[in-house]
Amino acid sequence: QVQLVESGGGLVQAGGSLRLSCAASGITFNINNMGWYRQAPGKQRELVATLTSGGTTNYAESVKGRFTISRDNAKNTVHLQMNILKPEDTAVYYCWGSTGIYNHWGKGTLVTVSS
């Protein structure tokens, strides 16, 4: 079993910053890729950023240059530094971890950006 627990969400004004963290516990040795997805009200869940075990990153076009994903393998954590936040970034952000066969999800943390 793998548990992913997000933290760091909250309310911020447009132009501000937040840092999300996700701690993985349980059987984590075979989690290769980790990342973040988000789901805004009335919309489908979408990719925000992913990071492979080899260090390759992938970002949604809408967050490139503003968000940075990083990973601490020793602590089994992944972070998402979000800068220059916009109201359209408002969503529930979900941590994602994948073994390549199974996908694991956190319960999500709410990020609200006020204009």
C-alpha positions, 0 to 999 in steps of 0.5 A: 500500500502507498499513501500520498498526503498533500499539504500546503494549500490555502488562500492566496492573492493573485501574484502570490506564491504557495508551496505544496508538498506531498509525502509518500509512505508505505511501499514506496520503493517502486514509485518511479514517477511523481507529480501533481494534477489539479481539478477546478470546479466543473472541469476535468482533472488535468496534469500540472507537472510530473517528475520522473525518477531520472529527473525529467520534468513535464509541465502544463503549458499554462504553468511553465515558467511559474511552477517548479516541481522537485523531489526529495528521494531520501524523504519520499516527498515531492514539492510544487513551488507555485509562483505568480499565481493566477485566479485560474490556478484555483483548484484542488491539487492532487499528488500522483505517484506511479510505479509504471503499472499502478497509479496512486493518488492523494486526497487533494489540497485546495488552492484558492487564488483571489483576484 
